[in-house]
């Protein structure tokens, strides 16, 4: 169940229907979302944390109702592994990692650390599971394989050095695998034991930025170079291929941006989704295709579509048409991090953003005054976050009250997100505006 770090053959009418049902949902955890993994339409996992070099906070979130509610199943403490990438081999066995590697055998309910310290792997960029026991992980330049569920590892590929190169994607169908880097595409026919270079950057006549791969079978596949605007097609397992000029990340007025990070996921040979953003300009967007990647359509209305409010960071999908998109915080947005987008039909539109069982008065309010909070269920705790996801205030509630008075004297003027957790562990959110 491989994603491409990264959420979307349909009939045109079904495609239009899916486009019309995109929703923005709040996970309840206002942190950057790094990766998303769909086990099925209802069971989805996210990795989240503060988007810093050292990733001091790190969590794994799980939903079993298609994104309506989320529960944290792993939280990094001092000395614990931090996680960015996540991969499930089946409904029970999954792996997550970055600085270290975690494994679950109970559907993500509990996670244990695997000892990989003796292998000097560095930061893990992605995980690919062929089955519960056979999996690959890769750093920027090295690929490792395990055949015993992560207990032991063997290095299978190291990119030629010195060179400006790093691994960007890996894709398997049965024994045949393909691996992309910034300068090469490799192929394996023996479950990743050995690799042969099949494509080099010199074929393009310029330096290329690593591709994202999709193969519908062992012979027919595509490599998408989102930053350069190339599409590579093969019908014979890269013995030969066609390279065409092509643009994915283009807005409706024809302006295209070269994303510094992008992910592509196909649910069929024709239907797929691409998400990406440029870290410097924060240009971002999500795009879908129904013709195998020949043409792409912006998801949502407006100049950047659904990227108007968040950076599009990763995508995965399930079934014929359901995608989930993980997001990061975008400067100037009224929404903090911690939101996902989905076109899933299992999530009702009334479940979006704010649950209406919570009330704040007055709102907007003075920054040196008070707010009254009323909830339909007894309250357990309150947390207030700023728009960058930083926690600025917490209140633990012992008497199961339905009403609470909040002192705003120590909060600066601005926009905040209030998170209220009830005694039934239901999480509600409301935007606070202080002036």
C-alpha positions in Angstrom: 0.0 0.0 0.0 2.6 2.4 -1.1 2.0 6.1 -1.3 4.4 8.5 -3.0 5.3 10.6 0.4 3.0 12.5 -0.3 -4.1 12.1 -1.6 -6.3 10.9 -5.7 -10.0 4.5 -14.5 -12.8 6.9 -13.4 -15.5 8.2 -15.7 -15.5 11.9 -16.2 -18.8 12.3 -14.3 -17.3 10.6 -11.3 -14.3 12.8 -11.5 -16.3 15.9 -11.4 -18.4 14.6 -8.5 -15.2 13.9 -6.5 -13.9 17.4 -7.3 -17.0 19.0 -5.9 -16.8 17.2 -2.5 -13.4 18.3 -1.3 -13.5 19.2 2.4 -11.1 20.8 4.9 -11.1 18.9 8.2 -9.3 19.8 11.5 -7.4 17.0 13.1 -7.4 18.7 16.5 -3.6 18.7 16.6 -2.3 22.1 15.3 1.1 20.9 14.0 2.7 20.5 10.6 1.5 17.3 8.9 4.4 15.5 7.1 3.0 12.3 5.7 -0.3 10.5 5.2 -1.1 6.8 4.9 -4.5 5.3 3.9 -5.2 1.8 5.1 -8.8 2.0 3.8 -11.4 4.7 3.3 -12.0 5.0 7.1 -8.6 4.2 8.6 -5.9 6.8 7.9 -2.6 7.7 9.6 -0.7 11.0 9.8 2.7 12.0 11.1 2.9 15.4 12.6 5.2 17.7 14.5 6.9 21.1 14.5 8.6 21.7 11.2 12.1 22.2 12.5 15.4 20.6 11.7 15.5 18.6 14.9 11.8 17.8 15.0 11.6 18.2 18.8 7.9 17.2 18.8 6.6 14.3 16.8 3.3 12.3 16.7 1.4 9.6 14.9 -2.4 10.4 14.5 -5.1 7.9 13.6 -8.7 8.1 12.4 -11.1 5.2 12.0 -14.0 7.3 10.7 -12.6 8.8 7.5 -11.1 11.9 9.2 -14.0 13.1 11.4 -12.0 12.5 14.6 -8.3 11.8 15.3 -6.5 10.2 18.2 -2.8 10.5 18.9 -1.3 7.0 19.0 2.4 7.9 19.4 4.0 11.0 20.9 7.8 11.6 21.0 9.4 12.1 24.4 13.0 12.8 25.1 15.1 9.9 23.7 12.3 8.6 21.5 12.5 8.3 17.7 11.0 11.2 15.8 8.8 10.3 12.8 8.0 11.9 9.4 7.3 9.0 7.0 4.8 6.2 7.6 3.9 3.0 5.7 1.6 0.1 6.3 2.1 -3.3 4.8 -1.4 -4.5 5.7 -4.1 -3.5 8.2 -2.1 -4.6 11.2 1.6 -4.1 10.4 3.1 -0.7 9.8 6.3 1.3 10.1 7.2 4.9 10.8 10.4 6.7 11.0 12.9 9.5 10.5 15.5 9.7 13.3 14.8 6.1 14.2 12.2 3.5 13.2 9.0 2.4 14.8 6.8 -0.7 14.2 3.2 -1.6 15.0 1.6 -5.0 14.7 -1.9 -4.1 16.1 -3.1 -1.6 13.5 -1.3 1.4 14.9 -2.7 1.2 18.4 0.8 0.8 19.9 4.3 1.4 18.5 7.7 -0.1 19.5 11.1 1.1 18.5 13.3 -1.1 16.3 17.1 -0.9 16.9 18.8 0.4 13.8 21.6 2.2 15.5 24.3 -0.2 14.2 23.5 0.6 10.6 24.3 4.3 10.6 21.3 4.9 8.2 21.0 8.7 8.9 17.6 10.4 8.6 15.0 8.0 6.9 13.3 9.8 4.0 10.8 7.1 3.1 9.6 3.5 3.8 8.3 1.0 1.3 6.8 -2.3 2.5 6.4 -5.2 0.0 4.8 -7.3 2.8 4.8 -7.4 6.6 8.4 -8.7 6.7 10.0 -7.4 3.5 10.6 -3.7 3.4 12.9 -1.0 2.3 14.0 2.3 3.9 16.2 4.9 2.4 18.2 7.9 3.5 19.2 10.6 1.1 21.7 8.5 -0.7 21.4 4.9 0.6 18.8 2.1 0.3 18.4 -0.6 2.9 16.4 -3.8 2.8 15.0 -6.0 5.6 13.4 -9.5 5.2 12.6 -10.1 8.9 10.3 -7.3 9.7 12.9 -4.7 10.4 15.1 -6.8 12.8 18.1 -6.7 10.5 19.1 -4.7 7.4 21.4 -4.9 4.4 22.5 -2.0 2.3 21.4 -2.6 -1.3 22.2 0.7 -3.1 24.4 3.7 -2.6 24.2 6.6 -5.0 27.4 7.4 -6.9 29.3 10.0 -5.0 30.4 12.7 -5.0 27.4 14.1 -6.8 24.5 16.3 -6.2 22.0 13.5 -5.9 19.4 12.0 -3.5 16.8 9.3 -3.6 13.3 10.6 -4.3 11.0 7.6 -4.8 10.7 3.8 -4.9 8.0 1.6 -6.5 7.6 -2.2 -6.7 5.3 -4.6 -8.6 6.0 -8.2 -7.6 9.8 -8.8 -8.0 10.3 -5.7 -10.3 11.3 -2.5 -8.6 12.1 1.0 -9.8 14.0 3.7 -7.8 14.4 7.3 -8.7 17.0 9.8 -7.7 17.8 13.4 -8.7 20.0 12.1 -11.6 19.0 8.5 -12.2 16.2 5.9 -12.5 17.3 2.4 -11.4 15.6 -0.9 -12.0 15.7 -4.2 -10.1 14.2 -7.6 -11.2 15.1 -9.5 -8.0 13.1 -7.8 -5.2 15.7 -5.1 -4.8 18.8 -7.3 -4.3 20.6 -5.6 -7.3 20.0 -2.4 -9.2 20.8 -1.2 -12.7 20.8 2.3 -14.0 18.2 2.8 -16.8 17.8 6.6 -17.1 20.3 9.4 -16.5 20.0 13.1 -16.3 22.1 13.5 -19.5 19.1 12.1 -21.4 17.3 15.3 -20.7 20.1 17.6 -21.6 19.9 19.4 -18.3 20.1 18.8 -14.6 16.8 17.2 -13.5 15.1 17.1 -10.1 14.1 13.7 -8.9 11.1 12.0 -10.3 8.0 10.4 -8.8 7.1 7.0 -10.2 3.9 5.2 -11.2 3.8 1.8 -12.9 0.6 0.1 -13.7 2.5 -3.2 -14.3 6.1 -4.3 -14.5 6.5 -2.8 -18.0 4.2 0.2 -18.4 5.0 3.2 -16.2 5.7 6.9 -15.9 8.1 9.2 -14.2 7.0 12.7 -13.4 9.5 15.5 -13.0 7.4 18.2 -11.4 10.1 20.8 -11.0 11.4 20.5 -14.6 8.1 19.9 -16.3 9.0 16.6 -17.9 7.0 13.4 -18.2 8.8 10.1 -19.0 6.8 7.2 -20.4 7.8 3.6 -21.0 6.0 0.5 -22.2 8.9 -2.0 -21.9 10.3 -1.5 -18.4 12.6 1.3 -19.3 14.4 -0.5 -22.1 13.2 2.4 -24.1 11.2 5.6 -23.1 9.8 8.8 -24.4 10.5 12.1 -22.8 8.0 14.9 -23.4 7.8 18.5 -22.1 4.9 18.7 -19.6 3.6 20.9 -16.8 1.8 19.7 -13.7 1.9 22.6 -11.1 0.1 25.2 -13.2 -2.7 27.5 -12.1 -5.7 28.3 -14.3 -4.2 31.5 -15.7 -1.3 29.5 -17.1 1.3 30.4 -14.4 3.4 27.4 -13.3 5.6 27.1 -10.2 8.5 24.7 -9.7 7.8 23.0 -6.4 10.7 22.3 -4.0 8.7 19.4 -2.7 5.9 17.5 -4.4 4.2 14.1 -4.2 2.1 12.2 -6.8 -0.4 9.4 -6.1 -2.3 7.4 -8.7 -5.3 5.2 -7.8 -5.6 3.8 -11.4 -3.6 4.2 -14.6 -5.8 7.3 -15.4 -6.8 8.9 -12.1 -4.2 10.6 -9.9 -3.4 13.6 -7.6 -0.3 15.7 -7.3 0.4 18.1 -4.5 3.4 20.4 -4.0 4.8 23.7 -2.7 7.7 26.0 -3.2 9.3 26.6 0.2 10.6 30.1 -0.6 7.5 31.6 -2.2 4.9 29.3 -0.6 3.3 28.8 -4.0 1.3 25.7 -3.5 -1.6 23.6 -4.9 -3.3 20.3 -5.4 -4.0 19.0 -9.0 -5.9 16.0 -10.3 -5.7 14.1 -13.6 -8.1 11.8 -15.2 -6.0 11.0 -18.4 -2.9 9.4 -16.8 -1.1 12.7 -16.3 -1.4 14.3 -19.7 -3.5 17.1 -18.3 -4.0 18.4 -14.8 -6.8 20.4 -13.1 -6.4 22.6 -10.1 -8.5 21.4 -7.1 -10.8 24.1 -5.7 -11.7 27.6 -6.6 -9.5 30.7 -6.7 -5.9 31.3 -7.8 -4.3 28.5 -5.7 -7.4 26.4 -5.1 -7.4 24.6 -1.8 -3.8 25.7 -1.4 -5.0 29.2 -0.5 -5.1 28.3 3.2 -2.3 25.6 3.6 0.8 24.2 2.1 0.1 20.9 0.3 2.7 18.6 1.8 1.7 14.9 1.1 -1.0 12.8 -0.5 -2.3 9.3 -0.3 -5.5 7.6 -1.6 -7.6 4.4 -1.4 -10.2 2.7 -3.5 -11.1 4.2 -6.8 -11.4 7.9 -6.0 -10.7 8.8 -2.3 -7.7 11.0 -1.5 -6.4 12.5 1.7 -4.0 15.5 1.6 -1.8 16.4 4.5 -0.9 20.1 5.0 1.5 22.5 6.6 1.1 26.0 7.9 1.1 28.8 5.3 2.1 32.4 6.2 -0.9 34.8 6.3 -3.5 32.1 6.6 -6.3 32.4 9.2 -6.0 28.6 9.8 -3.1 27.0 11.8 -1.5 23.7 10.8 -3.2 20.4 11.5 -5.8 20.4 8.7 -6.3 17.8 6.0 -8.3 17.9 2.8 -10.3 15.0 1.5 -12.8 14.1 -1.2 -14.1 11.2 0.9 -17.9 10.7 0.8 -17.8 9.2 4.3 -17.3 12.6 5.9 -20.3 14.8 6.2 -20.0 18.5 5.3 -21.4 19.4 8.7 -18.4 17.9 10.4 -16.0 20.5 8.9 -13.7 22.9 10.8 -15.8 23.8 13.9 -18.1 21.6 15.8 -21.1 23.8 16.8 -21.5 22.4 20.3 -19.1 25.0 21.7 -19.7 28.8 22.1 -17.5 31.7 23.0 -18.7 35.1 24.0 -17.8 37.8 23.3 -15.8 36.9 20.2 -14.0 39.1 19.0 -12.9 40.1 22.5 -10.5 42.5 24.1 -7.0 41.2 24.7 -7.1 42.4 28.3 -10.6 41.1 29.1 -12.5 37.8 29.6 -14.2 35.2 27.4 -17.0 32.9 28.5 -17.0 29.4 27.0 -20.0 27.2 27.0 -20.0 23.5 25.9 -22.7 20.9 25.4 -20.5 18.3 27.2 -18.5 18.5 30.5 -15.1 20.0 29.8 -11.8 18.2 30.7 -9.2 20.7 29.5 -8.6 23.7 27.3 -5.6 24.5 25.1 -5.0 27.7 23.1 -2.7 27.8 20.1 -1.4 30.7 18.0 -1.6 30.5 14.2 1.8 28.8 13.9 0.7 26.0 16.2 2.6 27.1 19.3 0.8 26.3 22.6 0.2 29.6 24.5 -2.2 28.6 27.3 -3.6 25.4 28.9 -6.3 24.9 31.5 -7.0 21.6 33.3 -10.6 21.3 34.5 -11.5 19.1 37.5 -15.1 19.8 38.2 -16.7 18.7 34.9 -18.2 22.1 34.2 -20.1 23.1 31.1 -19.1 26.7 31.4 -15.8 28.4 31.9 -14.4 32.0 32.1 -11.1 32.6 30.3 -8.8 35.4 31.2 -7.2 36.9 28.1 -5.0 39.4 29.9 -1.8 37.7 29.0 -2.6 37.1 25.4 -1.6 39.6 22.7 -4.0 40.9 20.1 -4.4 38.4 17.2 -6.1 35.3 16.1 -5.9 32.0 18.1 -7.4 28.5 18.0 -9.1 27.2 21.1 -9.1 23.5 21.6 -11.6 22.1 24.1 -11.5 18.4 25.1 -14.6 17.0 26.9 -14.7 14.2 29.5 -15.8 11.9 26.6 -12.5 12.9 24.8 -14.4 14.7 22.1 -12.3 17.6 20.8 -13.9 20.8 19.7 -12.3 23.9 18.1 -13.1 27.5 17.8 -11.3 30.6 16.4 -10.6 33.4 18.9 -10.1 37.0 17.7 -8.5 39.4 20.3 -8.1 43.1 19.7 
